[in-house]
Amino acid sequence: MSQNYQVDNQGYYGPYGGAYVPEMLYPNIMELQNNYLSIINDVSFQKELDELLHNYVGRPTPLYFADRLSKYYNTNIFLKREDLCHTGAHKINNSLGQILLAKRLGKTRIIAETGAGQHGVATATACSLMGFECDIFMGAKDIVRQAPNVERMKMLGANIVPVHSGSKTLKDATNEAIRNWINNPTDTHYIIGSVVGPHPYPDIVARFQSVISKEVKLQLGKNPDYIIACVGGGSNAMGIFYHYLDEDTKLIGVEAAGHGVDTPMTAATLAVGTKGVLHASMTKVMQTNDGQVVEPHSVSAGLDYPGIGPQHAYLEEVGKATYHSVTDQEAIDAAHLLARKEGIIPALESAHALAYLEKLVCFKKDIVVVNLSGRGDKDLETYKTFSDNEY
């Protein structure tokens, strides 16, 4: 795989990335940087993870030809069914990989942040499986709108830590998780859920999620014309982009426009953001002229983030991938369409990727793969709230 699109020895993707961490976290980050590749590449590690992904998670997930949706859009649409993973989303791929990493580093406690709750559920699941103590930091606003996932985490034995600062969403949960890590540097491993944060986290998460594109390559047998995935921090997108970075497939990331990129109620970082440091990484950030983070908005808790993974910022800058955005209502409409055409209720995050099909200009012969990163059980209340008499 070309190193042009991968992290360099200093932890950067072009001008993006790095590890802008406080001094107290420096030993933790150095421990990860010095050990993660040798651990991940160890044959026994790979064997244990592969067995878990197959027998516990249910991989490989199907690559499903959506016949009725394909006819509707007059092209060939395949859905990568990450919604069929154990716990209901792609997040479990990374959580299991990182808990095995933590185990080999001698850690005994896990902390994590979550927005939509899927990463929290995946981490709580992995901790239950491996017998780890687990604290999940979650914004108070997200706790309300993702109540089913909160109950799942509690049932799995996780301690939910409500975060009442700022916008009470994912950004604030991440802030509090980092603070907790600073106060517990020795026994605790922080399982970051997306391709964000200080090096080596973006690379760690991308590697664990790359199983998605690895499977698509085997299942499809040839390169698709387009791959589409939603992007908040960007883990599911990087997972399905990973093994196509040296191919001619057009890679499309879809951000959450919220009420529109021309309004203050948006979470489309690459559309409105500028270069800056967020959560210990140089990336693109929604911020004011004096560097204050602008609060994002999305109907989807998992996309409600004012930054993006540094690798995505780089791929966009060099033109390897293109990034677009769809509004809350467009995503809601796309979810209803998939439900009616294919009998699949997608997560609100995934619905953003599906909504871009309305804007994609392609030929009848083209092959389009959409990453269906999660299922919509957790979002039924939101769908109900947005529904009108048309449905």
C-alpha positions in Angstrom: 0.0 0.0 0.0 1.3 3.4 -0.9 2.9 5.3 2.0 1.7 8.5 0.5 -1.7 8.1 2.2 -0.5 6.5 5.4 1.0 7.9 8.5 4.7 8.7 8.5 7.3 8.0 11.2 6.5 11.2 13.0 2.7 10.5 13.1 1.6 12.8 10.3 -0.5 12.5 7.2 1.1 15.4 5.2 0.5 18.4 7.5 -2.2 16.6 9.6 -1.9 14.4 12.7 0.8 14.4 15.4 0.4 14.0 19.1 -0.3 17.3 20.9 -0.6 15.9 24.3 -0.1 17.3 27.8 3.2 16.2 29.5 1.4 13.8 31.9 0.1 11.8 29.0 3.4 11.7 27.1 4.5 8.3 28.7 1.2 6.7 27.7 1.4 7.9 24.1 5.1 6.9 23.8 4.2 3.4 25.2 1.6 3.0 22.5 3.8 4.5 19.7 6.7 2.2 20.7 4.7 -1.0 20.9 1.4 -1.0 18.9 2.9 -2.2 15.6 4.8 -5.1 17.0 1.8 -6.2 19.0 -0.7 -5.8 16.2 1.6 -7.6 13.7 2.3 -10.5 16.1 0.9 -13.8 14.7 -0.7 -14.8 18.0 -2.4 -11.4 18.3 -3.8 -11.6 14.7 -5.0 -15.2 15.3 -6.9 -14.2 18.5 -8.4 -11.2 16.9 -9.4 -13.1 13.7 -11.1 -15.8 15.8 -13.1 -13.2 17.7 -14.1 -11.4 14.6 -15.3 -14.6 13.0 -16.9 -16.5 15.9 -18.0 -13.6 18.2 -18.7 -10.6 15.9 -20.0 -12.6 12.9 -17.5 -11.6 10.2 -17.3 -11.5 7.3 -20.4 -9.3 7.1 -22.4 -9.7 3.8 -21.9 -7.5 0.8 -25.6 -7.3 -0.2 -26.8 -6.3 -3.7 -29.8 -4.0 -3.0 -31.9 -4.9 -6.0 -34.9 -2.6 -5.5 -32.7 0.4 -4.4 -30.5 -0.2 -7.5 -33.5 -0.1 -9.8 -34.7 3.1 -8.0 -31.4 4.8 -8.7 -30.8 3.0 -12.1 -27.3 1.7 -11.1 -25.8 -1.2 -9.1 -25.8 -0.6 -5.4 -24.2 -2.9 -2.9 -24.5 -2.5 0.9 -21.7 -3.6 3.2 -23.7 -4.9 6.1 -21.8 -3.7 9.1 -25.2 -3.4 10.8 -25.2 -7.2 11.1 -22.1 -7.2 13.3 -22.6 -8.2 17.0 -23.6 -5.0 18.8 -25.1 -3.5 15.6 -22.3 -1.5 14.1 -18.7 -1.5 12.9 -17.4 -0.2 16.2 -16.9 -3.7 17.6 -14.0 -4.3 15.2 -11.9 -1.6 16.8 -13.0 -2.2 20.4 -12.0 -5.8 20.3 -8.7 -5.0 18.7 -7.9 -2.3 21.2 -8.8 -4.4 24.2 -6.5 -7.1 23.1 -3.8 -4.4 22.7 -4.5 -3.1 26.2 -4.3 -6.6 27.6 -0.8 -7.1 26.1 0.2 -3.7 27.5 -0.7 -4.9 31.0 -3.7 -2.5 31.5 -6.6 -3.4 33.8 -9.1 -0.6 33.2 -10.7 0.8 30.1 -12.2 4.2 29.4 -14.0 5.4 26.3 -16.1 8.2 24.9 -19.3 7.7 22.9 -21.8 9.9 21.0 -24.4 7.7 19.4 -23.6 5.0 21.9 -22.4 2.3 19.5 -18.7 2.7 20.4 -19.8 2.7 24.1 -21.8 -0.5 23.6 -18.9 -2.1 21.7 -16.4 -1.2 24.3 -18.7 -2.3 27.2 -19.1 -5.6 25.3 -15.4 -6.1 24.9 -14.8 -5.3 28.5 -17.4 -7.7 29.7 -15.9 -10.4 27.4 -12.4 -9.8 28.8 -13.2 -9.0 32.4 -12.1 -5.3 32.3 -13.4 -2.5 34.5 -15.1 0.0 32.1 -16.0 3.7 32.3 -17.9 5.3 29.4 -18.0 9.1 29.1 -21.2 10.3 27.3 -22.7 13.8 26.8 -25.8 14.4 28.8 -27.7 15.3 25.6 -26.6 12.1 23.9 -27.6 10.0 27.0 -31.2 11.2 26.4 -31.4 10.8 22.6 -29.6 7.4 22.7 -31.3 5.9 25.7 -31.5 2.3 24.3 -27.7 2.2 24.0 -27.3 3.6 27.5 -29.4 0.7 28.9 -27.3 -1.8 26.9 -24.1 -0.4 28.3 -25.4 -0.6 31.8 -26.6 -4.2 31.3 -23.1 -5.1 30.1 -21.6 -3.8 33.3 -20.2 -0.4 32.2 -20.3 2.7 34.4 -21.8 5.6 32.4 -20.2 9.0 33.3 -22.6 11.8 32.2 -20.9 14.9 30.8 -22.7 18.2 31.4 -20.1 20.6 30.0 -20.2 22.5 26.7 -22.8 21.1 24.2 -23.1 17.9 26.3 -22.3 15.8 23.2 -19.3 13.8 21.7 -16.7 16.6 21.8 -17.3 17.1 25.5 -17.3 13.4 26.3 -13.9 13.1 24.6 -12.6 16.0 26.7 -13.6 14.4 29.9 -12.2 11.0 28.9 -8.8 12.6 28.2 -8.9 14.3 31.6 -9.6 11.0 33.3 -6.8 9.4 31.4 -4.4 12.1 32.6 -5.5 11.3 36.2 -5.1 7.5 35.7 -2.1 7.1 33.5 -0.7 3.8 34.7 -3.5 1.2 34.7 -5.9 2.7 32.2 -6.1 2.3 28.4 -8.3 4.8 26.5 -10.1 3.1 23.6 -10.8 6.0 21.2 -13.6 5.1 18.9 -12.7 6.9 15.7 -9.7 7.8 13.6 -9.1 10.9 15.7 -6.8 11.9 18.6 -3.1 11.8 19.0 -0.8 9.5 17.0 -1.0 6.5 17.0 -4.7 6.3 17.5 -5.8 7.3 14.0 -3.6 4.6 12.6 -4.6 2.0 15.2 -8.3 2.5 14.5 -7.9 2.6 10.8 -5.9 -0.7 10.9 -8.6 -2.5 13.0 -11.4 -1.1 10.8 -9.6 -2.0 7.5 -11.1 -5.5 7.8 -14.2 -3.9 6.1 -12.4 -3.0 2.8 -10.4 -6.2 3.0 -13.6 -8.2 2.9 -15.2 -6.0 0.2 -12.2 -6.7 -2.1 -12.7 -10.5 -1.7 -16.5 -10.4 -1.9 -16.8 -8.2 -5.0 -13.9 -9.6 -6.9 -13.3 -6.3 -8.8 -13.0 -2.7 -7.9 -16.2 -0.8 -7.5 -16.6 2.6 -9.3 -17.7 4.3 -6.1 -17.4 3.8 -2.3 -19.6 5.9 -0.1 -19.5 6.2 3.7 -20.6 8.7 6.3 -18.0 10.7 8.1 -18.0 12.1 11.6 -14.6 11.3 13.0 -14.4 8.9 10.2 -13.7 5.3 11.3 -16.2 3.4 9.2 -15.2 5.5 6.1 -11.5 4.9 6.7 -12.2 1.2 7.2 -13.9 0.8 3.8 -11.5 3.2 2.0 -8.3 1.6 3.4 -7.6 -1.1 0.8 -8.7 1.2 -2.1 -6.3 4.0 -1.5 -4.1 2.8 -4.3 -7.0 2.0 -6.6 -9.0 4.1 -9.1 -12.2 3.7 -7.1 -13.8 7.0 -6.3 -13.9 7.4 -2.5 -16.8 9.6 -1.2 -17.2 10.7 2.4 -20.5 12.2 3.5 -20.6 14.7 6.4 -23.6 15.9 8.4 -24.8 19.3 7.1 -27.3 19.5 9.8 -29.6 22.4 8.9 -27.2 23.3 6.1 -23.6 24.3 5.7 -24.6 27.9 5.3 -26.2 27.9 8.8 -24.6 27.7 12.2 -26.4 24.4 12.8 -24.0 22.0 11.0 -21.3 19.4 11.6 -19.7 19.4 8.2 -16.1 20.0 9.2 -14.4 19.8 5.8 -17.0 22.2 4.4 -16.6 24.9 7.0 -13.6 24.0 9.1 -10.0 25.3 9.1 -6.7 23.8 10.2 -6.3 23.5 13.9 -5.6 21.2 16.9 -8.5 19.2 18.3 -8.2 16.4 20.8 -4.4 16.3 20.5 -4.3 16.1 16.7 -3.7 18.7 13.9 -6.7 18.4 11.6 -9.6 20.4 10.3 -11.7 21.9 13.0 -14.9 24.0 13.1 -13.7 27.0 14.9 -13.9 30.8 15.2 -11.2 33.1 13.8 -9.5 33.1 17.3 -9.5 29.3 17.6 -12.5 28.7 19.7 -14.3 25.4 18.8 -17.7 26.0 17.3 -20.5 23.7 18.6 -21.6 21.3 15.9 -25.1 20.2 15.1 -26.4 17.0 13.6 -29.6 15.0 14.1 -27.1 12.0 14.3 -25.3 11.8 17.6 -22.5 9.8 16.0 -21.7 12.6 13.5 -22.1 15.5 15.9 -18.4 16.3 16.1 -16.5 19.6 15.2 -13.5 17.8 13.8 -12.4 15.0 11.5 -9.7 12.4 11.5 -6.4 13.8 10.2 -6.1 11.1 7.5 -9.4 12.3 6.1 -8.3 15.9 6.1 -5.2 14.8 4.2 -7.1 12.7 1.7 -9.4 15.6 1.0 -6.5 18.0 0.6 -4.7 15.9 -2.0 -7.9 15.0 -3.8 -7.7 11.2 -3.1 -11.2 11.3 -1.6 -14.0 13.8 -2.0 -16.3 14.9 0.8 -19.8 16.1 0.6 -22.6 16.8 3.1 -26.3 16.1 3.4 -28.9 17.7 5.7 -30.8 16.2 8.7 -33.9 15.9 6.6 -32.2 14.3 3.6 -30.7 11.6 5.9 -34.1 11.0 7.5 -35.7 10.6 4.0 -32.9 8.2 2.9 -33.5 6.0 5.9 -37.2 5.8 5.1 -36.4 5.0 1.5 -34.1 2.1 2.4 -36.6 0.7 4.9 -39.4 0.7 2.3 -37.2 -0.6 -0.6 -35.1 -3.2 1.1 -36.6 -3.9 4.5 -33.5 -2.5 6.3 -33.6 0.3 8.9 -30.2 2.0 8.9 -28.5 4.0 11.7 -28.9 7.7 11.2 -25.2 7.9 10.6 -25.4 5.4 7.7 -28.5 7.2 6.4 -26.2 10.2 5.6 -24.2 8.0 3.2 -27.4 6.6 1.6 -28.7 10.2 1.1 -25.8 11.0 -1.1 -27.1 8.5 -3.7 -29.7 11.2 -4.6 -26.8 13.5 -5.7 -24.4 10.9 -7.2 -24.2 11.1 -11.0 -23.3 7.7 -12.3 -24.0 5.2 -15.1 -26.3 2.2 -15.1 -23.3 -0.1 -15.4 -21.5 1.4 -12.4 -21.0 -0.4 -9.1 -21.6 1.6 -6.0 -20.7 0.3 -2.5 -22.3 2.0 0.5 -21.0 1.2 3.9 -24.1 0.5 6.1 -22.1 1.1 9.2 -24.9 0.5 11.8 -28.5 -0.5 12.3 -31.3 1.9 13.2 -32.8 0.4 16.4 -31.1 3.1 18.5 -32.6 5.9 16.3 -36.3 4.9 16.2 -37.4 7.7 18.5 -35.6 10.3 16.3 -37.2 8.8 13.2 -40.5 8.9 14.9 -40.0 12.6 15.8 -39.1 13.6 12.2 -41.8 11.5 10.5 -44.8 13.2 9.0 -48.0 11.9 7.4 -46.1 11.0 4.2 -44.7 7.9 6.0 
